[in-house]
Amino acid sequence: MSYGVDVFEGPHSGLVLAEIGFETADEYERFQMPDFALADVTTDAFFTGGELATVPETTLRRVLNERLGRG
């Protein structure tokens, strides 16, 4: 397993994305998300670096509220 963490600043301050690389699909299926994680965005294209680099803060906040069930 390999880990990477992106901590955003500026307009996206407070957003932290953790990326975990699994060697097998079975390893991914067995993984238990830690308590501090709010959502698994593995298949959500919105949370790719290219998308986040251009999205306005208001859009990011709206999407976070929708995806996390807060809006």
Residue frames as qw, qx, qy, qz and C-alpha x, y, z in Angstrom:
[[0.000, 0.891, 0.455, 0.000, 0.00, 0.00, 0.00],
 [0.406, 0.112, -0.015, 0.907, 1.22, 3.51, -0.75],
 [0.109, -0.805, -0.502, 0.297, -0.11, 6.78, 0.65],
 [0.286, 0.254, 0.138, 0.914, -0.25, 10.38, -0.54],
 [0.109, -0.731, -0.555, 0.381, -1.91, 13.39, 1.08],
 [0.215, 0.468, 0.247, 0.821, -2.94, 16.68, -0.54],
 [0.209, -0.642, -0.483, 0.558, -3.56, 19.60, 1.85],
 [0.278, 0.674, 0.395, 0.559, -5.18, 22.53, 0.08],
 [0.258, -0.419, -0.239, 0.837, -4.58, 26.20, 0.81],
 [0.075, 0.019, -0.308, -0.948, -6.04, 29.43, -0.50],
 [0.566, -0.075, -0.153, -0.806, -9.64, 29.23, -1.69],
 [0.822, -0.098, -0.512, -0.229, -9.81, 25.48, -0.95],
 [0.042, 0.435, -0.700, 0.565, -8.25, 25.77, 2.50],
 [0.612, -0.176, 0.523, -0.567, -9.41, 23.02, 4.82],
 [0.921, 0.264, -0.097, -0.271, -9.79, 20.39, 2.10],
 [0.250, -0.543, 0.800, 0.055, -7.53, 17.39, 2.64],
 [0.899, 0.258, -0.177, -0.306, -7.48, 14.46, 0.23],
 [0.456, -0.479, 0.748, 0.045, -5.68, 11.24, 1.03],
 [0.764, 0.407, -0.376, -0.330, -4.82, 8.85, -1.76],
 [0.622, -0.369, 0.688, -0.059, -4.07, 5.23, -1.06],
 [0.546, 0.451, -0.597, -0.377, -2.65, 2.95, -3.74],
 [0.818, -0.176, 0.495, -0.235, -3.61, -0.70, -3.48],
 [0.082, -0.400, 0.835, 0.368, -1.78, -3.53, -5.17],
 [0.048, -0.208, -0.940, -0.268, -4.93, -5.61, -5.70],
 [0.428, -0.402, -0.330, -0.739, -8.68, -5.10, -5.91],
 [0.703, -0.408, -0.580, 0.054, -9.05, -7.45, -2.96],
 [0.444, -0.138, -0.372, 0.803, -6.81, -5.21, -0.86],
 [0.148, -0.213, -0.100, -0.961, -9.03, -2.24, -1.76],
 [0.606, -0.398, -0.513, -0.461, -12.19, -4.19, -0.89],
 [0.690, -0.361, -0.547, 0.308, -10.82, -5.15, 2.54],
 [0.275, 0.206, -0.238, 0.909, -9.69, -1.62, 3.40],
 [0.254, -0.748, -0.594, 0.152, -11.61, 0.04, 6.22],
 [0.171, 0.718, 0.052, 0.673, -11.87, 3.79, 5.92],
 [0.348, -0.076, -0.569, 0.741, -10.54, 5.54, 9.05],
 [0.116, -0.708, -0.630, 0.297, -12.96, 7.35, 11.35],
 [0.121, -0.610, -0.007, 0.783, -11.60, 10.78, 10.42],
 [0.079, 0.005, 0.663, 0.744, -12.38, 10.28, 6.71],
 [0.432, 0.321, 0.313, -0.783, -15.69, 11.75, 5.60],
 [0.796, 0.474, 0.139, -0.351, -16.13, 10.10, 2.20],
 [0.608, -0.116, 0.643, 0.450, -14.56, 7.78, -0.33],
 [0.412, 0.764, -0.013, -0.497, -14.24, 9.80, -3.54],
 [0.520, -0.226, 0.723, 0.394, -12.37, 7.13, -5.48],
 [0.372, 0.385, 0.738, 0.412, -14.80, 7.14, -8.41],
 [0.089, 0.901, 0.350, -0.239, -15.83, 10.81, -8.21],
 [0.611, 0.421, 0.192, 0.642, -14.18, 12.68, -11.11],
 [0.106, -0.948, -0.105, -0.281, -14.90, 16.01, -9.41],
 [0.599, -0.766, 0.213, 0.096, -12.10, 15.32, -6.92],
 [0.831, 0.223, 0.111, 0.497, -9.34, 14.89, -9.49],
 [0.434, -0.446, 0.013, 0.783, -6.49, 17.40, -9.41],
 [0.183, 0.198, 0.480, 0.835, -7.39, 18.87, -12.78],
 [0.237, -0.697, -0.579, -0.351, -10.96, 19.58, -11.75],
 [0.495, -0.729, -0.328, 0.340, -10.08, 20.99, -8.34],
 [0.466, -0.166, 0.123, 0.860, -7.45, 23.30, -9.85],
 [0.019, 0.234, 0.391, 0.890, -10.11, 25.23, -11.75],
 [0.311, -0.633, -0.687, -0.174, -13.27, 24.98, -9.66],
 [0.107, -0.612, 0.144, -0.770, -14.38, 28.15, -7.80],
 [0.020, 0.117, -0.782, 0.611, -14.59, 28.00, -4.01],
 [0.577, 0.053, 0.244, -0.778, -18.38, 28.44, -4.03],
 [0.796, 0.195, -0.441, -0.365, -18.76, 25.43, -6.31],
 [0.417, 0.223, -0.827, 0.304, -16.41, 23.35, -4.16],
 [0.216, -0.073, 0.635, -0.738, -18.37, 24.18, -1.00],
 [0.721, 0.123, -0.011, -0.682, -21.69, 23.35, -2.71],
 [0.743, 0.232, -0.608, -0.154, -20.40, 20.02, -4.00],
 [0.212, 0.202, -0.822, 0.488, -18.91, 19.11, -0.61],
 [0.448, -0.006, 0.452, -0.771, -22.24, 19.83, 1.07],
 [0.802, 0.193, -0.218, -0.521, -24.09, 17.72, -1.51],
 [0.656, 0.278, -0.700, 0.036, -21.65, 14.80, -1.43],
 [0.201, 0.123, -0.789, 0.568, -21.43, 14.77, 2.37],
 [0.314, -0.555, -0.756, -0.147, -25.19, 15.10, 2.85],
 [0.270, -0.420, -0.405, 0.766, -25.02, 18.50, 4.45],
 [0.066, 0.224, -0.142, -0.962, -27.04, 20.53, 2.02]]
